[in-house]
């Protein structure tokens, strides 16, 4: 079996070159570095050349001669898509709450009545490892069919040490077993359990002194996230949790300013978070602080769409210098989708982003949001051969035709994992 792969003669190769050291901001988010009639050559799972077919054949004749060929004529080639914010590992669904919201109940109404995160927590606590593993694996396969090759996965539906560790251990095992790369985030501070709703400080102490040490000891996460929102965790509590995580080497992330302006964007800058996510109600001061401190703004338009809420002001963020990424926020309550291409559509149609910006936001900037930009997010020599081929004639078609899955082929680490729209990695 050949250890080299030659993707040849694509209508466009969207390389995203030039943003590996720092995420793209402002006008740089529109710079796709396109090779027209381009090709990509990979060997041993790494990209070794990007250019025209003639250039690559001339410079690497022996490798090309022995490579498996993929004809991409009339199609476009992009880096494998990256989803930097998901709640991948959980049990249960919440379509009943969806029906309640259509009758006028708000997300926070449902949550405070014992639904929302608490309903998923109950289902996740009851599920065993194998049940969670199989459900999450099925979701990963669907992500893969939609062109995603690297994903972030949060805990947060355990809310006890035992069950938070269970979620993270499922993600860790899937990272070893599945072709997808999974980067894990500990989010014990996702909600205050119903049993401790009158003693939030007690639960904060548990996250800091019991959960974090165990997560770190078992090396189960890269990031530490917190839901900073009125009625959940205050800015002070969030700061303490994030600073405590830093003592264990966990990089801060934050669910910020989703329901109302609450200082989450400002806090993200203050604690050196790698990203602040949601940001539907972020203040302009917060945006500017994020821009100054290179905090990536991970926007989740699927959540606003599903909750019928106002969308984050992506246009203002980008114009103010925030590096923006996009994600599904895949979860059973507020964004039950596994389609990152649809999120790209929403970025254009509901948040005034350009087609170029949404491609940047789902590739190299998404890679920066999960600290993976040196390995993935662009088609450059030395990076992983993570490649998605879309059956469209140019990149504009991806945002022009909405709600459709144009993925034809997906390559992960130089191996074909989706071919002709079907999984082939088994």
Secondary structure, 3 states (H helix, E strand, C coil): CCCEEEEEEEEEEECCCCCCCCCCCHHHHHCCCEEEEEEEEEECCEEEEEEEHHHHHHHCHHHHHHCEEEECCCCEEEECEEECCCCCCCCCCCHHHHHHHHCCCCHHHHHHCCCCHHHHHHHHHHCCHHHHHHHHHHHHHHHHHCCEEEEEEECCCCCCHHHHHHHHHHHHHHHHHCCCEEEEEEEEECCCCHHHCCCHHHHHHHHHHHHHHHHHHCCCCCEEEEEECCCCECHHHHHHHHHHHHHCCCEEEEEECCCCCCCHHHHHHHHCCCEEEECCCCCHHHHHHHHHCCCEEEECHHHHHHHCCCCCCHHHHHHCCCCEEECCCCECCCECCCCHHHHHHHHHHHHCCCHHHHHHHCCHHHHHHCCCCCCCCCCCCCCECCEEEECCCCCHHHHHCCCCCCEEEEEECCEEEEECCEECCC
